[in-house]
Amino acid sequence: MAELCERGEKMDIRVGDVVRLKKPHPCGASQWEVLRIGQDFRLKCLGCGHQLMVKRSLVEKNLRELMRPGEVEVQLPGTEGAVCASSRLKGRS
């Protein structure tokens, strides 16, 4: 989980990290992949793939959870126990 920083200090958020923000996206997902960092962040919704640019200050203010690659479990609302279509088709020729 992300640690709080002193005022004026930037958080250690890296490209490839997944963040959970205060409010979910309209598609229902609340996890975002960080694609670009700097004064603005480019975030990609892990539910629908929508990308947007957000000011660093807004991301840091609304951040609820920071996950590094490898510790991410993407769970969309209403998909408990659902099987991905691509995984079902792997066995077919």
Legacy VTK file of the C-alpha trace (Angstrom):
# vtk DataFile Version 3.0
C-alpha trace
ASCII
DATASET POLYDATA
POINTS 93 float
0.000 0.000 0.000
1.206 3.504 -0.718
2.681 5.436 2.157
1.722 9.043 2.758
4.358 11.604 1.811
5.345 14.911 3.314
3.740 17.987 1.758
5.445 18.831 -1.541
7.070 15.391 -1.828
6.100 13.161 -4.780
4.837 9.621 -4.184
6.794 6.698 -5.634
4.368 5.759 -8.415
5.919 4.048 -11.440
4.832 3.140 -14.963
3.156 -0.276 -14.819
1.788 0.176 -11.287
-1.930 -0.269 -10.687
-3.745 2.278 -8.558
-7.158 2.164 -6.923
-8.764 5.579 -6.728
-11.472 6.984 -4.479
-14.305 6.704 -7.003
-14.840 3.921 -9.562
-15.017 4.500 -13.317
-18.565 4.495 -14.811
-17.867 0.971 -16.180
-17.646 -0.235 -12.552
-13.896 -0.883 -12.323
-11.848 0.973 -9.716
-8.335 -0.090 -10.761
-6.194 1.903 -13.190
-2.854 1.039 -14.810
-0.283 3.849 -14.879
0.928 4.320 -18.476
2.774 7.648 -18.134
4.063 9.682 -15.208
5.156 13.273 -14.822
3.183 16.375 -13.898
0.195 14.548 -15.466
-0.516 10.813 -15.362
-1.959 8.762 -18.217
-4.186 6.116 -16.671
-5.880 3.145 -18.333
-9.057 1.670 -16.844
-8.577 -2.060 -16.277
-12.298 -2.626 -16.813
-12.970 -1.091 -20.220
-9.549 0.111 -21.427
-10.481 3.814 -21.497
-7.441 6.098 -21.142
-7.301 9.565 -19.644
-4.836 12.196 -18.489
-5.093 13.300 -14.845
-3.047 15.831 -12.889
-0.544 14.270 -10.487
-2.064 16.190 -7.564
-5.516 14.664 -8.214
-4.127 11.123 -8.445
-2.153 11.524 -5.205
-5.168 13.098 -3.449
-7.619 10.368 -4.525
-5.251 7.379 -4.253
-6.581 4.577 -2.046
-4.236 1.716 -2.936
-1.002 1.296 -4.902
-0.097 -2.144 -6.265
3.151 -3.071 -7.986
3.135 -5.461 -10.991
2.783 -9.033 -9.784
0.562 -8.251 -6.791
-2.480 -7.169 -8.808
-5.756 -9.088 -8.881
-8.189 -7.450 -11.263
-11.779 -8.052 -10.179
-14.644 -6.460 -12.052
-18.034 -6.054 -10.367
-20.416 -8.910 -11.142
-17.715 -11.232 -12.519
-17.149 -13.454 -9.498
-16.369 -16.924 -10.825
-16.644 -15.841 -14.467
-14.362 -17.447 -17.037
-12.717 -15.310 -19.693
-13.865 -16.174 -23.223
-10.293 -16.415 -24.490
-9.405 -19.012 -21.847
-12.427 -21.128 -22.840
-11.385 -21.086 -26.495
-7.771 -22.160 -25.917
-8.655 -25.848 -25.945
-10.512 -25.661 -29.275
-8.842 -26.143 -32.648
LINES 1 94
93 0 1 2 3 4 5 6 7 8 9 10 11 12 13 14 15 16 17 18 19 20 21 22 23 24 25 26 27 28 29 30 31 32 33 34 35 36 37 38 39 40 41 42 43 44 45 46 47 48 49 50 51 52 53 54 55 56 57 58 59 60 61 62 63 64 65 66 67 68 69 70 71 72 73 74 75 76 77 78 79 80 81 82 83 84 85 86 87 88 89 90 91 92
